[in-house]
Amino acid sequence: MSLKYLGQVFWVGLLLMSCSGSPESETSAGQGSPQPAVSKAESSKILSQGTFVSGNYNTQGSATLISSEGKTFLELDQAFQTDQGPDLFVLLHQDAKPETYEPDDYKVVSKLKEIQGLQQYEIPADADLAKYQSVAIWCKKFNVTFGYAPLTDQQSQG
């Protein structure tokens, strides 16, 4: 009886193995996915970056403006962290140390996604990057700077 049971287990196992893809197809499919990311990384260029300075609340980490495939992105690094707030936005600001928030002083990038960790935002296409000297985390409701990162041009340092 145990020989019959082993035979059944063998056939079921063989059937299951034949239904799964071959190792070659899994490997080639798996290798196809990272290739675009590598070519994307190769075409990426750091435009400017800065380290956050606390404003009215503790803010730390760094901000980097990156050009990739015809678009510009703002990346907050893994070390990014700020305090919780009711109405937080990520801005590009014309001053290295933002103190006023008149409509012509800044460009809204997005509402802040998370108060900590790695995150990326696409910069609006109409943003004139030459105009902005910092990235700010700003509480719109109370008009308060949580923190800011003065940007240093990286294009001339490459």
N, C-alpha and C positions, 0 to 999 in steps of 0.2 A: 504494500500500500504506500509506503514512503517513497518508493521508486516512481510510482505513478504521480505522486504529489510533486516530486522534484522535476519530473518531465513537464508538468503543467507550469510550474514556476519558470522553467527554462523557456518555454514557448511564449509565455506572457512577457517575459523580459526581452526576448528577441523581438517580439511584436512592438513593444514600447520603444526600443532602440531604433527600429526601422522607421517609426513614425516621426521621430525627432529629426531635425535637420542634420546634415553632415557637418563635421567639425570645420571643413573648409568653408562652407557657406556661412557658418556663424562667424568665423574669423574674418572673412572678407567683408561681411556686413558690418561687423564691429569696427573694422579698420576704416570703413567709409565715413563714419560719423565724425571722427576727430579731424580728418583732413580739412574740412572747411574751417574749423576753428583755428587750425595751424595757419592756413593761408590768411585768415582774418587777422590773426595776431601779427603776422608778418607785414600786413598792409596798415597796421595801426601805428599812429605817431602821437607821442606825447607833446601836447601844445604848451601846457603850463601846469604848475602844481603848487600847492601850498599846504602848510600845517595849520590846523585849527588853533585859534586863540580863544579862550573863554571870554564871553561878553558878560551878560548878567547871570548866566548859568554855566556850569562846568560843561565844556565841550572840548573833545580831543579827537585826534586822528588826522587824516590828510584827505585832500581833495585833488583830483587830477582831471584835467580836460584832455580828452583823447579824440583824435580824428581817425575814423575808420570807415572805409567804403563809402566815402562821400558824406558821411554824417558826423556830427560831433556829439560826444557823450561826456557827462560828468560822472566820475566814479568816486564814491566815498569808500575809503579802505576798510579792511577788517577791524582796525583799531578805532574806527569812528564810534563816538558815543556822545550823547547829549542828554539833558534832562527831559522828562516828559512835559509837554505843553499842550494847551488846548487848540492851537491853530497854527501849527508849524509849517513853514515853507522853506524851500531851498531856492536861493536867489543868486544871480550874478549881480554884483554891485559895482558902481563906478569908482568908489573909494576903496583904498586898501584897508581902511578901518571905517566900516560903515557907522555913521552916526545919525543920518537923516534918511527918511524913506519917502521922498517925493516920487511921484510916478516916473519921472525922467531919470531918477537915480539908479534904478535897478530893473532887471528882467526876471520875472518869475519863471523858474525852471519847472517846479512841480511842488505839490504838497510833499512833505517829508514822509517817506514810506515807513521807515522804522527809526527808532531812536538809537539804534546801535547796529554795527556790523556792515559788511560789504553790501553796497547797493549802487545801481547805475541808473542814470537818467539821460534821456535824449535831450539835447539842447535844441530849442526851437530854431528852425532854419533862418528866421529873420533876425536872430541875435547877432549884433556886431561885436564879436569877441574882443576886438581891439579897444573897445570902450570900457571894458570891465576889468577891475583890478583885484576883485576878491569874490569868494563864494561865502554867502552868509546863511545861517540858520536863523530865521526870523519868525517871531510870534506876531502874526497880523492883528489878532484880537487886541493885544495890549501894546503893540508897536515896540517890541523889545527884541534886541539882538541876543540870541542865546550864545552864539559864537560865530567866528568868521575865520576864513583862511586867506591871507594875502597871497595872490598868485605871482609866481616867478615864471617868466617866459623861458621855455625849454628849447624852443626852436633854434635860438642862437647859441645854445650850449652843447648841441648834439655833436 
